[in-house]
Every structure is written in C-alpha cells, then in structure tokens.
Amino acid sequence: MPSVSSIASQHRRTGQCNVKAYNRELANLIHHGKAKPSFIISHELGLDQAPDAYNSFDNREDGWTKVVLKPGMARRELAPRLLRFVTAA
C-alpha cells in the first residue's frame, strides 16, 4: 500500500489534448484510406428532427452513436440504411 506522503506528492492534471497534431495525423490516415471515421455515424437527419434525435441520443437509446444534422434535408432524402432508425420509433 502506498504511503500517505507518496499519494500527497502525486499530481493530477486535466486539459485539452493537442488537437492540431492529432487532426493532421488523422486527416492523413483518412486521405490514404487507412481510417474511415464515418462508421460511427448512426443517423443523418434534417433539422426538423433534431429535438427527437437529441432526446434519443441523450437517453442513450440503442443504435444512437453519432447524429449528423443536415439543413434542408427532408425525411424522404434519408439514406436507406439510416431510415430504419427513424421509422422504427
């Protein structure tokens, strides 16, 4: 078990990561086809559906990982793989 003095001398730091450095590296991986971040997007919805989408996401309902809101997008324009999430409710 660690002594009290060793615990007291430890520091905990918080802060933001170096986003610029990671952005460059990730952009390069995406550009070369080694990373495909779009797999986390579960829903593409119009702005009119934002309140319901927020509630579903906030309640951690199954299948809601990342929502992309598209201004001017009508419900009928949804990609077929995403439509099942919207119509299932």
Secondary structure, 3 states (H helix, E strand, C coil): CCCHHHHHCCCCCCCCCCHHHHHHHHHHHHHCCCCCHHHHCCEEEEHHHHHHHHHHHHCCCCCCCCEEEECCCCHHHCCHHHHHHHHCC
